[in-house]
Each structure stands twice: as C-alpha cells, then as structure tokens.
Amino acid sequence: MDIEVSAWGAIIGLFLAIFMILKKVPPAYSLIAGAIVGGLVGGASLVDTVQLMVGGAQNIMPAVLRILAAGVLAGVLIESGAASKLAQSIVYKFGHTRALLALAIATMLLTAVGVFVDVAVITVAPIALVIASEAKLSRFAILIAMVGGGKAGNIMSPNPNTIAVSEAFDVSLTSVMAAGMIPALFGLMVTYMIAKRVSAKGTAIQASEIEQSNMESLPSLFTAALAPIVAILLLVMRPLFNINIDPMIALPVGGLVGVIAMGKWQNTNAYIKSGLAKMAPVAILLIGTGTVAGIITNSKLDTVLIHVLEGFGLPAFALAPISGMFMSAATASTTAGSVVASSVFSGAILESGVAGLAGAAMIHAGATVLDHMPHGSFFHATAGSVGMQVQERLKLIPYESFVGITMAIVSTLIYGVFQWFL
C-alpha cells in the first residue's frame, strides 16, 4: 500500500495498546484500539486506517490457521491424561535425590511437545507437591524448577509463540524449535542451580495439601508419548528428507494417532473441543496483533528504533531480543510478546541484514524474560498450582527473569554476535 503513517502516530498507538493491556483491557481490543488511534494520529484517514488494519490482519491468517490446528494435539495431550503420564514417569524415574532437576525436565518436556507452559506447570504441580513433602523441599524451590523448565521448553516447542515467529520471519517451524535448543539447555541448567540454592527458602508443603493421583486411569507411557512423537517426526520430514508437511497437518495428525493408540477414540470430539477452547484466545490475539502491525509496518517506526539502537552503540540485531523482552513485559505473555514483536519488527530486522532464523530465535528467547509479570494470567495460574500466596510469588520474579535473560543472552550470542548455525 502507498498509505504512510508517521512514526509518532505508530508510537502513540503502540503505547496506548500497551497501556490498555496493563489496565486489564483484553489484549485483542487493546491492540485494535491502538491501531485505530495510531493510524488517525499518524495522519491517515479513517478509511485508510481501516484498510491498513485489515491488510495487517490478513497477513497474520496463516499463523492463525496453524495455531487452531495445534489445538488438536494440545487437547489430546491434556484431556487424555497423556501429559500427566509423561510428567509422572519422568519425575519418578529420577527419584527424590534429583527431584528438582526432574521437575524442571518434566515441565520442559511437556512444554516442548506442545502443552502450554502454564498448563504444563499445573499438570506437574500435584506430583511436585508430593515430592516436595517427602524430600523436604520448599514451595518456592519446586515452583522455580517448574517455571524455569517451562520457559526452557517453550522456546523449542510447536506452541503458538513458535508458530507465530516462524510465520513472521518465513522460516520453518522445526528450524525455530531447533534454534531454541541450546539456549533452552542453558536455561535448564540455571533453573536447576537456582532451585537447589533456594530449596529451603519460603513456605513448606503441608500434608493436607497433597492430593493422591490415580495412576491406573492414565494411559501407558508409550501411548502417551506417541502423539508428540508422531507430530515431531512429521515436522522434521522437511529438514531431513525435503518433504514439507505443514504444521497445520502434522500437529492434528499426531494428536489423532495418539488418541487412537490410547484407545480413547470415542473422546476425540471432546478433546479437540477442549484444545480449540485453549487456542481460540491466542488466535483472536493474533488478529488484534495483525491490525496494529498493519499500522506500524506502514510507518517509519522500525527505522527510528534502529537509529535509536545505533545511537546507544547497539548493533541492529539487538532490536530482536529487546523487542521480544519489551513486548512480553507489556503483555505478560510469551505468546503475546512473541506475536507482537515478530509481527511489528520482523521487516526491520530482516532489512538490517539479520537472517530470518536468527531474528525469530532472538525475539522468541527475549519474550521469555518478563512474561511472568503480575498483570498476566501466568503469574496467578502458577501461584495457584502450588498454593502460593501473592507476596511469596512476587519474590520469585527476579529468579525467573534471570532464567529468561540467560536464554536471551545465549540466543543473542549464538545468532546475533557469532552467527553460528546460520
């Protein structure tokens, strides 16, 4: 389009959207309102503003379709008990001596195979409470182990945030997942060291809080693992054999194979309805993001931000992790932060000479740094999973931020400074 919006208009619209999100207005509506104001303040007519917003939303639709398709796999894993079985198997395999490492790995792997990070923490939490009570570990320690593990798994997962950044930078989903592996391992190591250090910090677990789970009602380990294994095998067909199986096909197929293997085919409709319910808010958020991205991409804001970074002596690639970090802090969500940052700044990052995979990886890692702020649902869901009071949960923020910044620094060193694997 030939319509151009001023950089100041785009900035005002973006900050209005962030302000509304901080005031607990639904993010999709906040972003739409910010787009309208940004276009009008930036000098576009009302008709032109709407045209830019619609164009931006249209560009985000491929990611929306893939995220909705991912709901099949997520619904099957969560509702069938497969996620709980995987978590229990991992934790009990390690035993009490390495309980904190087991909790971190269990949450990481659950998130890595497609379970939302907050759902992964909630799934592992009942097991964590039992282990903590028996091994005399604090509530603080088990939650940082699970949250840090979840953050590590989130940057190498076929989750909505990974799908969104891969679409924005036009790189394969498996490439972005693979790019998160080394930073994730560093995040896991830092998580374990922090959890060990604070193992006695905070409140203790009382026996009355323990709920006994019914292991007999869960599927076998093989059938529980089959859904994510099939989905990931289909996704890696492209890099291995140059056979392109789109995530819109691979993720639902993995879920359906898993539900058949578990002998729960009769529950398929209920599982996919649950998965759709979990993905629908993310899809709606993406559409809102598309509207504000349509305004910003037709302004000079990206150029202005690059000049600001250069004025501070920072290289152009620093825009990737910094934008992911800033947007995740504003939205208190890895997904929302990744979506907004990649949609808005991918063009500027690519034009500055940064490779698509590098930009996607750095934004993705940056979005884990401040995604746990108190104005988001993740903060409260994770606190509730272990019965933690808000005051104690607030004390966890610096530790989980340190896990995120570790992964962001490692990702920036690999893909920005040294440009390895590109």
N, C-alpha and C positions, 0 to 999 in steps of 0.2 A: 504493500500500500504506500501511497505518496503522502499520507497524513503524518504530520510530525508533531510530537508533544514536547514541550520544554522539559529540561531536566528537573527544574524546580517543581513543576507540576507533578512529575512522576515521584519525586521525593516526598512531597506533601501527601500524595495519595498512599504511598507505601507506609509512611509513618502513621497516617490515620488508620490504616488497616491494622497495624501493629497495636496501636493504642486501643482500638476496639476489642482486639483479641485479649489484651491484658485486662480489659473491663468485662471479660467473660461473655462478650457477644460471640455467637457461633462463628468460627473462623471463615466458613464459606461466605456468609453475609458480610463479614468484616472486609474480606478481600474484594468482594463485588462493590461495596460502598467506596472502598479506597480507589478502585479502578475508575468509578464514575467521577469522583472528586478530582482525581489525578488528571483525567482527560480534560475536564472542564477548566480547571485551574491552569493546566498546561497549554491552553489556547485552542483546543479542538472544540468543534460544535457538539451539541448533544447527539446529533445523528452520527457524526464521525466517531465520537467516543464509543457509542454502542457498537459501531462497525468494528472498531479495534478490539473491543471486548469479545465480541462473537468470534472474530478471527483467532484470538488467543485461545478461547475455549475449544475451538475446532482443532487446533494443533495438539491439544492435550488428550483428545479422544482415544488415540491408540493405547496410551497408558491406562486410561480408564477401563477399556475392554479387557486388558490383560490382568488388571487388578481384580475385576469382578470374576474373571475365570479362576484366579488364585483362591477365591473363596471356597471352591470345591475341596481342594486339598486341605485348607485350614479347618474347614468344618469337619471333615472326616477325622483328622488327627485329634482334634479336641473332643468332639462329641462321642467318638467310638471308644475312648479310653486309651488310644494308641500313644498319645503324648504322655499320659500318666505312666504307662507301662515302660516307655523308654526312660523316663526320669527315674523311676524306682530301680530299674535294672542297673543304671549307671551308678546311682548313689550307693546301693547295697553291694555292688561289686567292689567299690573302693574301701568300704568299711569305715569305722569310726576314726581310725588313725589319720586318714586323709579326707575327713568329712567335708571340710571347707572347699578343698580342691574338687571333690566330687560334686558338690552343689553348684560350683561355678561351671564345671564342664557340662553337667546335666542341663543347666539353663542355657548355656551357649549352644549346645547341640539341638535342643528343642527349637530355639530361635533360628538356628541355621537351616533347619529343614522346613521352615515356613510358618511357625507359630509366632503370633505377635509377642513382642518382648514382655508386655505386661501380663499377657495370658500365660506365658512360659513361667514367669515368676509365681503367679498364682497357682499354677499346676505343681510346681516343685515345692511350694511353701509347706504343705502338710507333711511331706517327708522331712523337710528341713527342721520343722519343729520337733519331730520325734528324735532325729539325730542330735539336735542341739540339747534336748533334755537329757539324753543318755550320755553325751560327751561333754556336758557342762560348757556349752558354747553360748555366747550371748546372742540376744535378738539382733543386735547391731551387726555382729560378725556374719550371721547367716544371710542377712538382707544385703549387705555389701557384696557378699560372694555371689548371690543370685543376680543382683542388678548388674554388677560388673561382667559376669558371664553372659547375661542377656545382651549387654551392649556389644560385647565381642562377637556374639553370634549374629547380631543384627546387621553388621556390615559385610557378611558373607552369606546372606540369606536371600531366597526368592520372595522377599517381603515387598509390600507396596513401595517403600522408600527406594529399594534397589531397582525395582521395575521403573520407577519414575525417573531416576537419574540416568538409567541406561537409555530410556526413550529420549530424554532431553539432549543427550550427547550422541545419540545414534550409534551406540556400541552394544554388543551382545550382552544379555543378562548374565551369562556364565562368566564373561570377562570381568564384569564389575564384581561379581561374587568372588572370583579368584583374586582380584586385586585387594580385597579386604582381608585375605587370609593371614598375611604376615602381620599387619597392624593388629588383627584380632588376637593373634598369639601373644603379642606384647601386652595387649590389654588383659588377657587372661592371667599372665604372669604377675602383672602389677596388682590385679584383683586379689590373687591368692596371697601375695605378700601383705597387702593392706588388711585382708580378712584375718590372717594369722596374727598380725600386730594388734588388732582390736578385738581379739577373741574373747576377752573378759570385759570389754567396755560395754556399758549400757545395761539394760534390764535383763534378768534371767527368764527362762521359759518355765512356766508353772505346769505341773502335771495335769491340771484341769483344762489346759488349752489343747491338749493332744487329742486328735481325732484318729481313730484306727480306720485305715482304709481296707477295702475288701479286694485283696489281690486276686481272688478266684474269679471275679467278674470282669477282669481285664483280659485283653487278647494276649496271645503268645508274643514273645519278643520278636520272632521272625515276621509274623504277620503285621505287627505294629510298625516295624521298620520298613515294610515293603513299599508303602505309599511314597514316602520321601525318596527311597532308593530308586524307584521307577521314574519318578519325576526328574531327579537329578541326572539319571542315565540318559533320559531323552534330551535333556538340555545340553549335555556335553557331546551329543552326536555332531553338533556343528563344529566345534573346535577339533574334534578327533577325526571325524570322517567327512566333514564338509556337507553334512546332511542337516539342513536347517529345519528343526522342529520348534515352532514358536512357543513361547511360554503359555500363550492362550490355549494351546493344545496339550503341552507337556504336563502342566500343573493339574488340570482336571483329570487327565488320563491316569496320572499317578494316584490321585485320590480314589478314583473308581476302581482301579486294580486293587488298592488296599482294602476297600470296603468289601469287595468280593472275597479276597483272601481271608479276611476276618470272619466271613460268614454272616455279615450283617447287611446284606444287600437290601433287605426289606426296610432298613432305616435310611436308605440313601437320600430320599427326599428330605427327611428331617435334618440330616447332616448338612446338605447343601443349602437349605434354608438358613440354618444357623451361620454357615460360612458367609452367605450373602449378606446377612444382617451385620456381620462384623466388617465386611468390606464396603458396604454402602456409604457409611460416613466418610471413608477415605476417598471414594470415587467422587462424592459431592465436593469434598475439599479440593480435589484436583480441578474440578470445573471452575470453582471460585478462583483458584490459583491461575488458571488459564486466562481469566478476564484481566487480572492485574498485570500478568505477563504481557498481554497484548498491548497494554498501555506503555509499559516500561521498555519493551523491545522496540517501540517506535519513538523513543526519546533518545537523548544523548547521555542518559544516566550511567550507562556502562562505561562510556568513555571518561566521564567525570570521575568515577570511582577509581579507574585505573590511574588517572593523573594524581589523585589523592594518595594512592599507594606509592606511586613513584616519588611524590613529594616527601614521603616519610622514608624513602630509600628502600622500599619493599619491592620485590620483583612482581611482575604481573600475575604469576601463578598463585600468589598469596591471596588473591581475590577468591579462589575456590574454597579453601578451608575457612577463611574468615567469614564469607557469606553464609556457609553452612552453619557455622557456630552462632552467628548473629541471628539468623532466622530460626534456628532451633530454640534459642533463648526466648525469642519473641513469642513463639507458638507453643513452647514447652512440649515439643514433639519431634522425634527423629523424622517421622514421615512428613509432617507438615514442613519442617525445616528443610529437608532434602528437596521436597517438591517445589517450594517457593524459590529456594536458592538456585536450583538447577534450571527451572523454567525461566527465571528472570536473567540470570547471569551466564548461562551456557554460551550464548552467542559471543559475548565479550571475551570470555575465557578462551574460546576457540580462536577468535580473531587475534588474540595476543600471542598465538603460537603454541599454546598448550595443547597436547594431544587429548582427544576426546576421552579416552580411558583414564588418563591422569586427572583430568578435571572432574570426572564422575567420582573417582576414588577419593579425591581430596575433599570434595563437597560432602560426600557420604560420611567420611570419618569426622569431619568438622561438625556435622549435625548431631554427633553423639556427646558433644562436650557439655552442653547446657540444656539437654532435652528433658531434664528431670525437675525443672523449676516448679514451685508450689502452685502456680496458676494452671497447671496441666493435670490431666487425669492420671498420668503415670505415677506422679508423686503420691497421690492418695490411694491408688489401687495397690501399689507395692507396700505402703504402710499398713493398709488393712489386711494384706495377705498374711502378715505375721503378728497382727495385733499391736502395732507400734503407734504410740501417741505422736501427734504432730510435732511437738517440741523435740522429741528424740529423732524423728525423721528429718528435721531441718539440719541436725548435726551431721547427717550422712552426706549432705550436698557437696562439701569440699572433697570428700573421698571419691565419690562417683564422678565428679568433674575431673579429678586427677586421672582416673581411668580413661575418660574420653579424650583429654588433652594428650595423653600418651599415644593413643591410637592416631590422633590427628597429626601429631609431630612425626611419628614413624611414617605415616602415609605421605606427608609432605616431603620428607627426606627422600623417600623411595621414588615418588612420581613427579615431584617438583624440582628438588635440588639435584639429585643424581640421575633421575630419569631412567631408572633400571626397569627392565622387563617391557620396555616400550619399543 
